[in-house]
Amino acid sequence: MGQKINPNALRLGIIENWKSRWWAKTKKQQREQIEEDVHLRKIIHAKVTPAGIVRVDIERTADNAYRIYMRVARPGLVIGRGGKGIEDLSKALEMELLKILRKRGTIRPKVFVNLTVEEVKRGDIAAQYEAQTIAWDLEKRLPGRRVLKKHLEAIMQNREIKGAKIKLSGRIDGNEISRRETLSKGKLPLQTLRAHIDYGQATAFNTYGTVGVKVWLYKGEVFDKR
C-alpha cells in the first residue's frame, strides 16, 4: 500500500491538534491569514533552526495579537543572553507582519507578537528533531548507512518508542544516481488512527545536492485524547 499521506495530517482532530489555531470569517481572510502563517514559520526556521525546532503553534486573538508557541531542543539558542534573542525574533516577526499589512493597504497597522519557548522534555524523542539531527550528520559527510543505523539504535533504546523507520532519498554519499535507503525496526501501524505516529522530515544540504530525511516514530496507542 502506498504511504503518501502525512501521518500527522491523517490524525488531525482525532489524536493530533492543529498547528495553526484561528478562525476566519471569509475566504479572503482565510487566505491572508494562511499567508501570514507561512511567512512567520519561514522567519522562525531561518533564524533559529540550530535550536532544533520540534513544533511551532500559532494562535490569533481579535486585536491582532499573535501567540506563538515553540517547542525546541535547545531553548538557550532562542532566548539568548538576557532574553535578547527572543526579543530580536519577536521584532523580526512583527516587522514582517507590518510589511505584509502595509502591502495590503492597511493604514497604521498594529500587531503584537507573544513568543513562548518550551524545552523538549529530557527523555522525550521527537521525530522532527531526529530528522534534523540526521540531516546535520549527513552535511558533515558521514556515511548514510552508518548514520541510519546509529540513530535507529539510539531511538529504539527509549522505552516510549515501540517502532521506528528512517528513510533517506537523494544522492546519498554523493553517488551519481539518486536512490532511497530505508531502515526500520519494531511496529509501525500507519493506518491505525489511534496509533500515535510522530512524523518529521528535514533536508540535508550538501555540495553535491540535497538529501531528504523522513522519520516515523510509533509511541503507542491513544484511547482518550481530550
N, C-alpha and C positions, 0 to 999 in steps of 0.2 A: 504494500500500500504506500502511496506517496506521502511524504511528510513535508508538505509545503505550507502548513499553517503555523503561525507563531503560537506556541503553547500558552503564552500569556494572553493573547487576544482571544483564543478559544475559550478561556475560562473567565473572561470579563463578566462581572455580575453574578458569578457563581461562587468562586473562591478568590478571585482577583478583583482589586478595585481599580478604577480609572486613574491614570497619571495626571490628567487634567480634569479638574472638578469645577465646573461653572455652568451657567445656564444662559443660552442666547435666545432672544425673543424673535429674531428674524434670521433669514438665511444670510443676509448681508452681514449682520453682526456675528453670526457663527463663523463666516469666512474670515472676517477681520480678526477675531479672537484666536482662531487657529494659526493665522499668520504671525500674530504676536507670540504665541507659544513656541513656534518653530524658531523665531529669532532669539528668544530668551534661552532656549536649550542650546542653540549654536554657540552663543557667547559663553555660557557656563562651561560647555565642553572644551571650547577653545582656550579658556583661561585656567581652568583647574582640573584638567584631565589627569595630571600626575597624582592628584589626591586619591584616585581610584573611585570614580563616581559609580555608585551602585544603582541609585534611583533618584529621579527629580520629579516631585509632585508640585503642580501649580494650582492655586485656588484664587478666586476673584471675589471681591466684595462690591457692593453697589457704588461706592465712592471712589472707584478707580484705584483701589488698593490691591496689591498683588502679594499673596503669601506663597513663598517658595520653600518647600521642604526638601533638603538634600540629605541623602544617606551616602556617606563616603567612608573609605577605609582609613584615610589619613586626614582627620579634620584639622590638624595643625597647619597644613598647607593652604587650607581655605581661609581659616580665621586669621592667620598671620600674627606678627608680633604686635601685641597690644590691640588686637582686633582690626588692624589696618587693612588686612587682606579682604575681610568680609565687607568693610566699608567701601573699598575700591570696587569690589564686584557689584555691590548694590548700586553705586553711582553709575557704573558702566551699563547696567541693566536699565536704570531709569533714563539715561541718555538715549539708549536705543529705542525705548518706548516713546519718549518725547519726539524723537526723529520720525518715527512711524506715524504718530498722531498729527504732527505738523504737515507731513506729506499728504495726509488725507484731508487737510484743510481745517483742522480743529484750531480754534482761536484760544490762545493761552491755555494749553493743556496742562493738567496737573496729574502726576502719578506718584505713587508711593510703593516702594518695594520692601517687603519684610522678609529677610532671609533667616531660615532656621537650619542649622547644620547638626546632623545626628551621626554619631560614630557607629559603624557596624560592630555589633557585639563580638567580644572575644569568643572564638569557637564557632561563630556563625559563618557559614560559607555562602557566598553569593556568586551566582553564575556569571553575572556581568563583570565582577572584579576578577574572577578566574580567567575569563576570556581576555580581558585587558592585560593581565599578567602574562598569559601565554604569548600575546602579541608582542609585548615588550621583550620577552625572551627570544622570539624569532627575529626581532630587529637587532639583537645582539649577535646574530649569525649562529645561534645554537642549532644543532641538527633537529629537524622537525619531529622525527620519530622519537628521539630521546626526550624531547620536551613533552610530547604526548604521554609517554609512559610515566615520567616523573610527576606530572601534575595529576594524572589519573590515580596513581598510588597515593599521593598526598590527600586527594579528595576522599577516597574510599576509607581512609583511616578515621574519618569523622563518623561518630555514631549516628548522627542525624541523617546521613546520606545512605540510601538503600540501593541506589543505582546511578550511574553517570555515563555520559557519552560526550566525546570531544571530536570535532571534525575540523580538518584544515582543508582549504581548497585554494589552488593557485599554483604559482611556480615555486613549489616547496624546495628549499635548499638551493634555489637558483637554477633548477633544471629547465631545459628549453621547452619542454612540453608540460603544460599545467596538468595537475591531477588532484585527486582527493585522497586524504588519509583519514581514516576513522578508527577510533579505539573506544570500546565500551566495556562496562562491567556492571553486573547486577541487573535489577529490574528497571524497566523504563516504560510504564504503561501510558503512552501518549494519548490514547483515545479515551481513557477514563477521566471524566471531568472532575471528579472529586480528588484525583491524584494531584498532589502539589508538585508541579514541574516548574522548577526555576530555570529560566532560559536567558542566555546572554550571548551577545555577539560583538566582535571587535575586528579591527583591521590592522595588520602589521604592514607598515610602510618601509619597504626595503629598496635598495638601489636597483634591483632587477625587476621590481614591480611590487604589487600588493598581494598579501596572503590573507584570506578571510578565516576567521576563527569563530566557531559556534560551540556552545557548551550547554548541555542539558543535565540538570541535577534532579533526581527524584527524592523528595523529602517526606514520603509517606502520604497517607490519605487524610483529607479534611472532611469531617462529617457534620460539623456545625460551624459555619462562618457567619458571624454577626458583627 
